[in-house]
Amino acid sequence: MLELYHNAASTCSQKVRLVLDAKGLDYTSHLIDLISGQQHDPEYVRLNPDHVVPTLIDDGNTYIESTLINEYLDEAYPETPLRPGDAAGRHAVRLWTRKIDALHPQCGVITFAIGPRAILLQQPEEVREKNLASIPDPAQRARRRSVIEHGVEAPEFVGALHAHLDFLDEMDAALESLAWLSGDAFGLADAAALP
Ligand SMILES: N[C@@H](CCC(=O)N[C@@H](CS)C(=O)NCC(=O)O)C(=O)O
């Protein structure tokens, strides 16, 4: 039985849910509240040492990193394949998912500057500070602090917006000659780009 630790608004969780759904796979859902800081609970960190969602459990084994989880699902559950059959097509899909992984920190900048910021600013300062201090990656911690403090005025914001505009342009150009980013059919690159 599959189990997914995830969050409704998290783009990385959405990527995996899209693939589970496309493959018709049922799973037990464990929602992690990223605002209250459940991703930092020691019990969860034992599953995901990066303090992030999603985490997939399959047959007692733990899988992290949304792109790698989706590749795992496509290999472990090959019915309804979500990647082209040929090596060149698979390489093209991996180029997209790699690009999207690289864009993800910029996605966090935009999300947190606009979305959860107002709620985070209403939290008691000691809760907000404890959660910030628990983010293991120093660069991510600094970006998060900056966007919570300054919102869309944060120095990181404009660059993050341009990174997304560049990505959308690149996607538009590719989709002039392709039906889907993954080739002839919806696949892992599309599941990664959509959220
Ligand atoms: N590279 C990781 C990134 C996961 C990630 O950053 N997830 C976000 C939600 S989309 C998260 O859990 N953030 C919690 C936090 O920043 O405190 C993956 O693809 O799984």
The ligand as an SDF file (V2000), in Angstrom:
LIG
                    3D

 20 19  0  0  0  0  0  0  0  0999 V2000
   13.4010   19.1320   -4.0460 N   0  0  0  0  0  0  0  0  0  0  0  0
   12.3120   18.8220   -3.1690 C   0  0  0  0  0  0  0  0  0  0  0  0
   11.6940   20.1310   -2.7080 C   0  0  0  0  0  0  0  0  0  0  0  0
   10.5560   19.8900   -1.7520 C   0  0  0  0  0  0  0  0  0  0  0  0
   10.0370   21.2010   -1.1510 C   0  0  0  0  0  0  0  0  0  0  0  0
   10.7500   22.1920   -1.0330 O   0  0  0  0  0  0  0  0  0  0  0  0
    8.7710   21.1560   -0.7340 N   0  0  0  0  0  0  0  0  0  0  0  0
    8.1560   22.3250   -0.1540 C   0  0  0  0  0  0  0  0  0  0  0  0
    6.7110   22.4160   -0.5830 C   0  0  0  0  0  0  0  0  0  0  0  0
    6.5510   22.5250   -2.3490 S   0  0  0  0  0  0  0  0  0  0  0  0
    8.1900   22.2110    1.3580 C   0  0  0  0  0  0  0  0  0  0  0  0
    7.9500   21.1610    1.9130 O   0  0  0  0  0  0  0  0  0  0  0  0
    8.5100   23.2970    2.0490 N   0  0  0  0  0  0  0  0  0  0  0  0
    8.5170   23.3230    3.4760 C   0  0  0  0  0  0  0  0  0  0  0  0
    9.2580   24.4840    3.9750 C   0  0  0  0  0  0  0  0  0  0  0  0
    9.8120   25.1940    3.1400 O   0  0  0  0  0  0  0  0  0  0  0  0
    9.3030   24.7090    5.1750 O   0  0  0  0  0  0  0  0  0  0  0  0
   11.2960   17.9450   -3.8930 C   0  0  0  0  0  0  0  0  0  0  0  0
   11.1530   18.0960   -5.1130 O   0  0  0  0  0  0  0  0  0  0  0  0
   10.6670   17.0780   -3.2600 O   0  0  0  0  0  0  0  0  0  0  0  0
  1  2  1  0
  2  3  1  0
  2 18  1  0
  3  4  1  0
  4  5  1  0
  5  6  2  0
  5  7  1  0
  7  8  1  0
  8  9  1  0
  8 11  1  0
  9 10  1  0
 11 12  2  0
 11 13  1  0
 13 14  1  0
 14 15  1  0
 15 16  2  0
 15 17  1  0
 18 19  2  0
 18 20  1  0
M  END
$$$$
